[in-house]
Amino acid sequence: MRVVLLGPPGAGKGTQAQIIATELAVPAISTGDIFRANVSGQTDLGQQAKSYMDAGDLVPDEITVAMVTGRLAEPDAVDGFLLDGFPRTIAQAEQLRDSLSELGHALDRCLELVVDEDELVRRLSGRRMLVDGEWVQRDDDKPETVRHRLEVYREQTAPLSGFYEQAGLLSRIDAIGEVDEVTARAMRALGRDGDGGSTGVPAAV
């Protein structure tokens, strides 16, 4: 199964990505991991990306998509994957669709973790880190900063929800509750009953 996982900061995407991928027996693939592997491995794409990053510029979509496509062509991802953190824009989603088509594959599902904004602010602004023996709040976890991050997410990434809904691939998952409860909702949306069986892929929920 080939799945894209969407969700705003604080929705628990990283946690669910690992659990769901394990349940599906496919690799959880994040763009952060791909970038680090290419840059540290000094691949051609990694060196190109690093030149942009060192200059403080955004890495062009064609380089990012090429990295992701290369990762999806590796043996462990041939039978499926879960993408976390990519695509981030509709342009990237279109390039991903075309790249998968060239590999003879297609996306099976897009899961969107849905959490009320006030709950996201509560979760993120409640985080603390230990500095010199004292628990302090990071600047990027202050409520006003969190709300700005969520606004950026809505503007840049949330339109993907409509893109995948129009394609008939979207399932919205209520991401409030215990971790295992959210996982169970996601697995039902993927047509899995939790014991390896299939109940068919339902319409968006």
C-alpha positions in Angstrom: 0.0 0.0 0.0 1.2 3.5 -0.9 0.1 6.2 1.5 0.7 9.9 2.0 0.2 11.2 5.6 -0.9 14.9 6.0 -1.3 16.8 9.2 -0.4 20.2 10.8 2.3 20.6 13.5 1.2 19.0 16.7 -1.2 16.5 15.1 1.1 13.5 16.0 2.1 12.8 12.4 5.5 11.5 13.2 4.3 9.1 15.8 1.4 7.8 13.6 3.7 7.5 10.6 6.0 5.0 12.3 3.1 3.0 13.8 1.0 2.8 10.6 4.0 2.0 8.5 4.8 -0.9 10.9 1.2 -2.1 10.7 1.4 -2.0 6.9 4.9 -3.6 6.8 6.1 -0.7 4.6 8.9 1.8 5.2 8.0 5.2 6.7 9.8 7.7 4.5 10.3 11.3 5.6 11.8 14.1 3.4 14.1 15.0 6.3 15.7 11.5 6.3 16.0 11.6 2.5 17.7 15.0 2.5 20.1 13.9 5.3 21.0 10.7 3.5 21.7 12.5 0.2 23.7 15.3 1.7 25.8 13.1 4.0 26.3 10.6 1.2 27.4 13.4 -1.1 25.2 12.3 -3.9 24.8 14.5 -6.9 21.3 15.5 -5.8 22.6 16.0 -2.2 25.3 18.3 -3.4 22.9 20.3 -5.5 20.5 20.6 -2.6 23.2 21.6 -0.2 24.3 24.5 -2.5 20.8 25.9 -2.2 20.5 25.2 1.6 23.9 26.8 2.2 22.7 29.9 0.4 19.6 30.0 2.5 17.4 29.3 -0.5 14.6 26.8 -0.9 15.6 23.6 -2.6 13.8 23.5 -6.0 10.9 21.0 -6.4 12.6 19.1 -9.2 15.6 18.2 -6.9 13.3 17.3 -3.9 11.1 15.2 -6.1 14.1 13.5 -7.7 15.4 12.5 -4.3 12.0 11.2 -3.2 11.5 9.3 -6.5 14.9 7.7 -6.1 14.0 6.6 -2.5 10.7 5.1 -3.7 12.5 3.1 -6.3 14.6 1.3 -3.7 13.8 -2.4 -3.0 12.2 -1.9 0.4 9.6 0.5 -1.1 8.7 -1.4 -4.2 5.7 -3.0 -2.5 4.6 0.1 -0.6 5.5 3.1 1.5 4.2 5.8 3.8 5.3 9.3 2.9 5.6 11.8 5.8 6.4 15.4 5.0 6.0 15.1 1.3 4.4 16.4 -0.8 4.0 19.9 0.7 2.4 21.6 -2.3 0.1 20.7 -5.1 2.9 21.1 -7.6 4.9 18.5 -5.6 1.8 16.2 -5.4 1.4 16.4 -9.2 5.1 15.5 -9.7 4.8 12.7 -7.2 1.8 11.3 -9.1 3.7 11.5 -12.4 6.9 9.9 -10.9 4.9 7.0 -9.5 3.2 6.5 -12.8 6.6 6.2 -14.5 7.5 3.5 -11.9 4.2 1.7 -12.7 2.6 2.6 -9.4 -0.1 4.9 -8.0 -0.9 6.3 -4.7 -3.5 4.3 -2.8 -4.6 6.7 0.0 -4.0 10.0 1.6 -4.6 10.2 5.3 -5.2 13.6 6.9 -4.9 13.9 10.6 -7.4 16.5 11.8 -7.1 18.3 15.1 -8.9 21.5 16.3 -6.5 24.5 16.2 -7.0 25.4 19.8 -6.0 21.8 20.7 -2.9 22.1 18.5 -1.9 25.3 20.2 -2.4 23.7 23.6 -0.3 20.7 22.7 2.6 22.7 21.1 2.7 25.6 23.6 2.7 23.1 26.5 6.1 21.7 25.4 9.1 22.5 27.5 12.9 21.8 27.4 15.4 21.6 30.1 18.0 24.4 30.2 20.5 24.7 33.0 18.3 22.6 35.3 15.1 24.7 34.5 12.2 23.8 32.2 11.6 26.6 29.7 9.5 27.2 26.7 11.1 27.4 23.3 10.5 30.5 21.3 8.9 28.6 18.5 6.4 27.0 20.9 5.0 30.2 22.2 1.2 30.4 21.4 1.5 33.3 19.0 4.4 31.6 17.1 2.4 28.3 17.0 -0.6 30.0 15.5 1.6 31.6 12.8 3.1 28.1 12.0 -0.5 26.8 11.7 -1.4 29.7 9.4 1.6 28.9 7.2 0.5 25.2 7.1 -3.0 26.2 6.0 -1.7 28.4 3.3 0.9 26.2 1.9 0.1 22.6 2.6 -3.6 22.3 3.5 -4.7 22.8 -0.1 -3.3 19.2 -0.7 -6.4 18.0 1.2 -8.6 19.3 -1.5 -6.3 18.0 -4.2 -6.4 14.4 -2.8 -10.1 14.7 -2.0 -10.9 15.6 -5.6 -8.8 12.6 -6.7 -10.9 10.3 -4.4 -8.0 9.4 -2.3 -8.6 11.4 0.9 -9.6 10.1 4.4 -9.8 12.5 7.2 -8.8 11.0 10.6 -9.9 12.4 13.9 -6.5 12.7 15.6 -7.8 13.5 19.1 -7.6 10.7 21.6 -5.1 8.0 22.7 -2.4 7.1 20.2 -3.8 3.6 19.6 -7.3 5.0 19.0 -6.0 7.3 16.3 -4.1 4.4 14.8 -7.2 2.3 14.7 -9.2 5.0 12.9 -6.4 5.3 10.3 -6.2 1.5 9.8 -10.0 1.4 9.2 -9.7 4.2 6.7 -7.1 2.1 4.9 -9.4 -0.9 4.8 -7.5 -2.9 7.4 -9.3 -4.5 10.3 -6.2 -4.7 12.5 -5.3 -8.4 12.0 -4.0 -8.2 8.5 -7.4 -8.6 6.9 -9.1 -6.2 4.6 -12.5 -4.7 4.8 -12.2 -2.7 1.5 -11.2 1.0 1.3 -14.0 3.2 2.5 -14.9 6.6 1.3 -13.4 9.6 3.0 -14.3 9.9 6.7 
